[in-house]
Amino acid sequence: MSKKLSCAWRSLCSPSNALAIRRLRCNSNRILIVTPPMEANAIFESFLAEQGLALFEYLGKGSFRPIGSFPSWLKQIWGEETARAKTVVLAERSPFLQNFLLDAEQFWNNKSSGAANSGNWIERGVDGVETPLEASALRLDGKKILLIRNFSSAFAEQTQWLQTARDSVLDHEQLLREIQKKEILLHCIIHDLSQPLSAMRGCFNCLTIGDLPPDLKPFVETGQRESYRQEQMIRGVLEAFSGDLPAQKKSQANEPPATADLAACARHAVRNFSAAFAEKRVRLQLDPKLDVSRQWLSVGDAPRIDRIFGNFLENAMRYSPQNTTVTVGVEEKGALLAAFVDDQGPGLPTDQSTGKLFALFAKGKDRPGKAGLGLYFCKMTVERWGGRIGAETRPSGGSRFWFCLPRAPISSLASAAEPNLPAANAQEEAAQQGVASPGKRRVGKAPRSLRILVADDTEINRELAMELLKARGHSTVGVADGRQALAALENARFDVVLMDEVMPEMNGLEATRAIRQKELASGRHQVIIGLSGNATKEDEKRCIEAGEDAYLSKPFDMHKLFQIIESSAPETAGEIIVPPPTTSSDSVAAHLARSAAGSKKLMQSLAISFLADAPKRIANIQSAIAQTNAELLATTAHALKGSVAIFGAAKAVAAARNLEAMGRAGNLEGAAGEFCTLENELSGVKRELLAIGAKSGKKSRPPRPATRKKRGK
């Protein structure tokens, strides 16, 4: 309250004024009415005028007497003549007020409590200026009082609020349009880059099928390795620059933070770049002080950390003199873990600050190096994970590029696994998947020949995929869009359909939905594997929700293509899968050892995690069968299938896949028998996993079997 109003209020409330105080509401506004004795008080009148209030006493027969002096703002509306009159017939001054006075008189005659309000209206004054007003009828000390309020200041303030809100809405809508343009542009760029990369990858894969001359093998292997690195860069750009998009945020909102072992990433980086450094006569080493026996778990995912190390090492390789050493290491920095790359080069450029090194297209004036997105990508990625990044000149000479990341949450430590690192080259990638590595020996034949429909509008990608599948022993048919795929399925049966997402006429998702719609009547299930140049989790989720059984991002690796097709395909299209025969080498322990690259710590962690989660999933499957809930059966069986596949267990995987297929087809006949098969197969898996988990020193109780409900109850 201003000093003037404070003084006025103290005067009004003094005992000598003997004021009557009333509180009332006018619409949403609270108004305090103070009535002095019959003689007007000058301070009271000033207070009312400043608040935009005018008081009149009703004398009957439409006449009103102003209480106090006539406010100046009311003179501007009704004129000086009205202000000089001792009594005023207000109905003649305002048509709107004339209508309200009928309600006001009824209110006064009924001696109702509270107030009768007119609502807002606009009054045009003698000077043509429009003023927003509101009237209220009330009773004070037995008198009939009419209060008229000038809303000019409040109305102007509300108008400003509304205008500000409208401007904010327009800005928000424009921002959404810009974000949508960015999202579309990013996905279009990624898709357009993926198409030629898919062709290159396919050509290299085709070259490895036959016997290559020894002098050509290194070139093909280099091409495979570099095409893989190029793919990782494309994916990294998409993930880094689309992380702030709504679709990405939505897909990541309920996901736990990813974790990675920084020491494992550092080892991988050294292994991957050693040959390139050796060619430049520069020694690349892991920090001898690094304790590799412990886990260095931080927030972040391994593929992008791998790329950060890659950018740092490319920079070090560019500026390191011959016969020097580059060291990669990890160390503790309080609550953070720090990774670094030290070189013995000339140090940081003197013409720019450290922060500018990580800006877009940054480049030192005295350096011949490249300008680009590399370090900027690193900065965006690390800061999005809540970390810091920087570079400095070392006191002993050379430079250090470093980044710090928060430690992994405690809840994730128990189930932490070795990072899902990209293979250093094609041979390593193939070895991780248990498939013959390219360049070492020819691609083997599939356990059984499948009929595969390949739907892709890019001819070279379609032909290359078909060529690879034929070399594997499968028969193929190619089509260029979704409509042709539907026509082909009408005329013939296929074990698997490879469905590209983006095609003319009818895209892959539309074609998949059409196929699933037709299956509602037939009860059959066509295996469909989606192909897409987009590779975010949201893209994968969209494909799975459309009805596809699996998803493969382009450019795909041929070994991964073979693995997904041959593990997804039923013996006969639409029928139950018969798993391939197993051998003694296919034990859970042997398969898990291959999947974990021999890491005992990872094997034990995966075993313990599965033993904790599997009973819930098995109970959910049993409940879905008992309730004949096909949708629940499909989703729970799909989740269990992915978990069991880590341990091999082909028969258990096949049983879970069969249950998933039954759920998707909406036909649960035979589901109970398939569930029994699943339980029997899992019992053997659990025994082996209990033995593996026991070696970790942690007590693992065998999960209690789900209680089977009696049929018919």
N, C-alpha and C positions, 0 to 999 in steps of 0.2 A: 504494500500500500504506500502511495506517495506521501510526502510530508504534509501536503495540503489536505489530502483526504484523511490523514491520520488526525490532524487538528480538527477537521470538520466532524469526524466521528466522536472525538472526545467531547466536543461541544454538544453534539446531539444527545449524547448519553449522560450529560450532566443532570443531576437531580432537579435543577431549576427548570429544565425544559419539560419535565413530566411527559416524556414521549411514550407513544404506544408502538410496540415493535411487533411485526407480523412476518412470518415466512410463508412463501407460496412458491409454486412451480409454474413457469410459463413454458410450455413444451418441455424441452430437456434442460432448461435453465432454472437455477434456483435464484429467487429474488427476495431480498430483505426489504420490507416496506416500513419506514419509520414515519409516523404521523405526529407532528408537533401540535401544540395548542392551536386554536383557530387563527391566531395571528401568525402570519408566515415568518419563518426564521430565514434570514438572509443566507446563512451558511447551509441550511437545509435546501434552499432553492438552488444554490450553486451546485450542491452535491447532486441533486436530481438532474439538473441540466447537463452536468458533466457526464453522468451515466446514461444520458439520452432518454430520460423518463419524464413524462408529463402526467399530473394527477388532476382529475376532475371529479366533483361531487355531483351526483344526479339529483336534480330538484323536482323532477316529474315533468310530464307532458313534453318530453324530448329535450328539455333544457338542462344544461350543465354549467357549473361554476368552476372556473380554474382554481385550484388550490395553490396559492403562491403566484408569483409572476409568470407570465406566459413565456415558455422557453423560446429562445431565438430561432432554434431549428424548426419549431412549429410555425413561427411567423413566416418563414421562407416557404412553407407549404401552403398555409391557408391565408396568408396576407396580414398586413398591419391592422386592417379594419376588424378582423376577427379577434386579434390580440387585444384591442382596446375595449371590446365589449365586456361587460361584467358577467353576462351569461351568454352561452353559445348553444345554438341548436346544431349539434354535431352531425346529425343525420343529413343536414343540408350541405355540410362541408365535404362529405365523403360517401359516395354510393356504396362502397364496400362496408363502411362502418354502419351505414343505415341498416343493412341486413343483419349485421352482428348485434345491434342494439336490441333487436327483437328477442334474441336468445339471452342477452344480458338482463333485460327487464324481467324475463321469466325466472332467471336465476335469482335476482334480487327479491322478487315476490315470494319465491319458494323458501327464502332464507336458508339456502343451501350453504354447506361449508366448503372451504377450498376456494376455487376460482374457476370461472368460465373463460376459455381462451378462444380467440378468433382465428389463430393461425396467421401466417405471414401474408402480407399483400404489399403491392407497390403503389405508392401515391405520387402522382405527378404534381409538382408545386406550381405556383404562379410564374416562376422563372423557367419552367420546363424541365427542371431537374427532378429525376425520379429518386424516391427515398423508400427503402423497405421499412415497413411498420408492423407492429403486432399490438393487439388490444387485449386486455384482461379485465373482467368484471369481478369484483370482490366486495366483501362487507368488512368495514373497520369501525369499531366503536359504534355499531348500529347505523352507520352511514353507508350509502351506496356509492362506491368508489369505482371510477373507470381509470385504468392505467393504460397509457399509450407509450410504447417503447420504440425508440429509433434504433434500427438494426444496421445502420450504415457501416459502422466500424466492424461489427461482427460479420456482417454480410460480405464486406470487402475481404476480411480475413478468410472466411469460408471459401470465397471465390478463388483466392490465392491458393488455398489448400487443394481445391479441386483441380485448378490449373496445373499445380505442381504434380498432383497424382496422375493427371492425364498425360503430362509430359513424361513422367516416369514410366507409365504404361507403354507409351510410344517408343521410348528408349529401350525398354525391355523387349518389346516385340522386334525392334530392329536388331538388337543383340542376338535374339533367338534366330532370326533369319541369317545373320552373319555366321553363327555357330553351325547352322544347318548347311550353309554353303561350304564352310570349312570341312565339315564331316563328309559331305559328298565329294569335295575335291580330294581329300585325303584318300578316300576309298577308291576313287577313280584312278588316282596316281598309282596306288599300290596295285590295283588290278592291271593297269596297263604295263607296269614294270614286271609284274609276275608272268605275263603271257610270254614275252621273249625269253625270260629266264627259264620258264618251264621247257621251252623248246631246246635251249642250250643244255639243260640238265638231261633231257631225254636223249639228245645226241650223244652225250658222254656215256650215258647208261648203255645205249645201243653198242657203242664201241667196246665196252667192257664185256659184252656177251660173248664175242668171239675171242680167238687167240690173237693177242696183239704182239707185234715185234717188240723185243726188249727195249729198243731205243725209243719207242712211242709211249710205252707205259707211263713213264714219269710225266709226260705232257698231259695225258688223259687224266691221271690222278691229280695233277695240279689244277686242271680245268674243273674237275669235280669239287676239289677243296675250295677253290675260289668262288664257284657258283653257290656253294653252301654259305660261304661268308657273305656273299652279296645278298642272299636271301635273308640272313640274319640282320643285315643292315636295313633292308626294306621293312622287316617286321619291327625293328627297333624304332624306325622313324614313325611308323603307324602308332605304336604303343606310346612313344614319348610325346608326340604332338596331338594325340587324340585322347590323352588321359583326362583332360578337362571337359570332354564332351559329355552330354547327358547320358548317352547310351553307355559309355564306358563307366561313368559313375554308378549308374544303376546296377550294372553287372557286377561291380566290385563292392557294392555297399555292404553285402552280408558275407563277404568272403574273408577268411582270416588272412592276416598279412603273410606274404611269402617270405621264406627264409632261405639263406644260402650259407655255405661254409666258405668264408673268404680265403682260407688257406688252400682248400681244394681248388677254388677258382684260380688262385695264384699258381699252383702247381700246373694246372691245365694250361694257363697262359704261357708259362715257361716251356712246357712240352710242345705247344703249338707253334711257337715262334723261334725255337732253337735253331732250326735249319736255316731260316731266313737270316738270322743274326750271324750264323756261322759263315754264310756266303759273303757277308760284309766284314768278316774277320773281327767280329765283336763277340765277346763271351756273355752269354745270358745265364744267370744263375738265380736260384731261390735263396733267400736270405739264410745264411747258416744258423742264425740265432732263432729262426722260427721253429717253434715246437709243433711239429706236424702230427704228434700223437694225440693232441687234444682237438676238440671241435672249436672252431672260431665262427660261431653262428651269428649272423646279423640279419636285419631286415633287408629285403630285396630278393630278386630272383636271379638265379645263376646266369641265364643267357645274356641278360643285359649287363650284369657285372663283368661277364666275359668280354663284352664289347668295350666296356670302359677300360679294362686292362689292355685290350687290343689297341685302342686309340693312344693310350699312354706309351705302349711299346713301339708303335709305329713312329710316334714322335721321337722317342729315344733312339730308335734305329736310324732315323733321318739325320740326327745331329751328333751321333757318337763317332769319334775317330776310331780308326782301326787299332786293334790290340788294346782296347779298353774293356771295361766290364759294366754291364747293366744288371742291377739287382732288384728283384721283386720280393716284397715282404709284407707282413701283417704284424701289427703291434697293438697294444691296448692304449687307449686314450681316455681314461676315466670311465664314463658311462658309455663311451663309443668304442668301436673297433676301427682302426685306421689301416688302410692298405696303401702301399706306395711303390713307386718305380724310381729308382736312383740311377742316374747316368753320370759319366765322366766327361761330358761335352762342355761347350762354352758357357753354359748357364743360361739364365733367362734373358730375353732381349731387354735392352736398357731404354728403349724408346716408348714403352707402354707399361701401364700398371698390371699387376697380377690379375685383377678382375677383368681387364680387357682381353686377356688370353682366352677367356671362356665365353666371349661375346660372339654373336653371329659373324661368320666370315672374318674372324680376327687373324691378323698376320703382322709380324714385326717388319718394320721398314728396312732393316738391314739383313733380313733373312730371305733366302730363296724358296722357302717351303710353301706348301699349299695353304690356301684359305678355304674354309668350308664349315660344315656343321658338326665335325667330330667332337671337339671339346665342348661346344654348346650343348650337344646332345648329352654329354656326360654330366654337365652342370644341371640340366633339367631333370635328368633321371635321379641323380643323387639327392637333390633338394626335394623332389617329390616324395622320397622315402624318409624325409626328415633329417637328412645328413648335410655335410659340408664338403666342399671341394676346393682345392687350391694348388698353388705351385710356388716354389721358392728356389733361390740359388743356394746351394750347399756351401758351408764355410770351407770345406775341403776341396771345393771345385765341382763343377757340374750342377745339375738341377735335380730337384725332387718334385714329382707330380704325385699328389695324394688325394684321397677321399676318405671321409669318416662316415660310418653308418651306425645307427642305434643297434644295440644288441638285440637278438631275437627275444620275443616275449617268453617268459618262463614256461607258459602253458604249451609252447610249441617245441620245447627242448626234448620232451620225452618221445615225441613222434618224429623228430627231425631225421631227415634222410640225407644221403649224399646228394649234391646238387645235380639237377638234370642238365648237364653240360652239353653243349654242342660238340660233336666229335671233331677231333683235330683234323681228321681227313676222312676220306671215304672208307679206307680200310678200318679205322677205329670205329666209325659209325656202324659199319656192318658187323664188326665183332661184337659190339654191345648188343646187337639184336640177334646174335647167334646165327647169322647168315653168312654164306661164303663171301669174302671181301672181293671187290672188283679188282681186276688186275692179277689176282692170285690164281683163281681158277674160274672156269666158266659157270654161268648161272645154272643151277641144277633144275631138274624138272619138278613140277608140282606133284604132290602125292596123288592127286586125281585131276583130270581135265575138267574145266568148267566152261559153260557157255556164258559169255560176258557181253553185255550191251554197253558200248561206250558212247555217251551223249556229250558232245563238246562242239561248240561252233567254230573254234579255231582249228583249221584242218591239220596243221603240222603237229599240234599237241595231241589231237585225236589219233593221227596216224602213228605217232611215236608211242603213245600208250598201247595201242593195239599191237605194235611190233614187239614191245617188251612182253606183253602178255602171251603172244604167240610163241616167243622164245622160251617162255616158262612152261609151255605145253597146253595153253588154253585156246579155245576158239572164240573169235570176237566178231562183232558186228558194230559198225559205226554209224551214228546219226548226228545231225547238226543242230537239232533243237528239241524242245520238249514235246511238241506235237508229233514229230517223227519217232520219238521214243515211245509215245503211247501207241502209235500205229504198229511199231515193231513188236511191242508186247502183246498186241491183239493177234498177231500172226504167228508168234513163236513164243516158246518159254525159255527164260534165261535164269541162270543161277544167281547172277549178280548184275545190277545196273550201276555203272559209274555215271553219276549225274552232275554235270557242271552246273554251277549256280546261275551264272549270267549268260543267257542265250537269247536270241531273237525269237519272235513269235510267241513262244511260251518258255519262261525260264525254268530252272531246275526245281525251285520250290513249288511253283504252280503245278508242274508235272507230277511231283511227288504227292501233293495233296490229291490230285485227280486219281492217281493210282490207289492211294489209300481209301478213297471214297468208293471205288469199284470193289475193293476187297471186302467191304462190309457185307456184300451179298454173297461173295464166293467163299469167304472164310480162309482163303489162302493168304500167304504173306510173301511179298516180293522183297528180297534183300536189296536195299538201295544205299549206296555209299556216295555221299556228297563230295564234290570237288569245288574248291573256291580259292580265288586269289586273296581273299580277305582271311585274316587269321586271328581275329580277336575272339575272346570267349563269348562275347555277345553274338558274333557271327556263327560260331559253333552252336550256341544255344538256339538260334533262329532255325538252323538247319535241322537240328534234332526235333524241335517242336513241330516242324513241318511234316515229320514222319520218317526222316532218314535214319537208317540204322547206325551209321558211322559217318565220320567226317574226316576229310584229308585235305590239308591246305596245299596249294600249289605255290612253287614247284615242289612236287613230291619226290621222294627218294624211291627208287624201284623196289628196294627190299621192304620198305614200309608198305608200299602198295601191295606187294605180294602177301605180306603178313596179314594185312587187314582183309583183303579179299578172301584169302583161303581160310581164315579163322571165322569169317562171317557167313560164308556160303553154306547153305544146307546141302545134304546129299542130292536131293531133288528139290527144285524150286517149290517153295510153299510147304515143304514137309519137314518132319523132325530131323535134326542133325544127327548123323552117326559119326562120332568122333574118330579120328585116325588112331590106329593102334599105337600104344606107347611102348617104349623100350626101357631097359634098366637105366639108361642115361637120362630118362625123363623124370626122375624122382624130384620131389619138391625141393630138396636140399640142393641138388645139382642145378635145377633151373633157377632157383633163387640166387645161387652163387654166381651164375652167368649174369643175371639181371643186375646184381649188386656189384658187378665187376670185382668180385672176390672180397669185398669189404665185409668183415665179420660184424663190425659194429652196425652197419646198415642192415645186414641180414637179421640180426637180433631185433633191431628197432622195428622193421617191417613185420616180423613174426608177432611181436608183442602187440603192435597196433591192430593187426588183423584179428588176433584172438580176443581183443577187447570189443571190436566193432561187429564182428560176424554174427554173434548170437542175436543182436537186435535186428539185423537185416533178415536173418532166417525167420525170426518171429514175425516180422512184417510180411514176409512172403506167405507164411502159413496163414496169417490173418487175412490176407488178400484173397487167398484161395477159399477159405472158409466163408468169406462174405461175398464171393463171386465178384470181386471188385477188379475188373480187368485193367483199369488204368493204374491202380495202385500196384498190381502185380507187375506190370510192364516196367514201372519206374524202379521198384525195389529190386527186381531181378537184374535190371540193367546195372544198378549200383553194385550189387554183389558180384556180377560177372566181371566188372572192371577190377575189383579187389582180388578175386581168385586168379585172374589171368596173370598177375604178378608172379605167382608161384607155379606156373605151368598148369598142372591139374586139368588136363584136356577134357576129361569126362565131366568134371564138376563145372567147367566153363561151358561145355556143351549143354548140360542140364539147365544151367542158369539162362543161357541164350534161348533154349527152347521155351522156357517159362516166359521169358520176355516176349518172344514171338507170339505165344498164345495170348498174352495180355494185349499186345498191339492189335491182333486180329479179332479180339473180343470173343475168342472161343476157348473156354477153360476146360474142355473135355480132355481128360487124361492128365490134367495138371497135378492131381494128387499123386499119381504114380511117378510123374517126373520129379515131384518134390521129394519123394522117398529116395529116388536115385541121387538127387542132389545131397540129401542128408548123409547117405551112405558114403558117397565120394568125399564129402567134406570131413567125415570122421577120420579118414586116413590122413588127410591134409593136416588136421588139427594135431594128430599125434606127432607128426614130424615137426610141426611148428613149435609145439610145446618143448620138444627136445632142443630145438635151436634157441628158443627164448630162455630156457633154463641156463644156458651157457653164459648168459649176460649177468648172472648173479641175482636177477630179480625174480621174485616168486610169481609164477603165473599159474593161477588156478584154471583147470580145464573148465570151459564154459558149460553151464548146465544146459542139457538139451531142451528144446522147446517142447512143452507138453502138447501132445497131439489131441485135438478134440475128437470125441466120438462122432462118427457120421450120423446124420439124421437128427441131431440135437441142436 
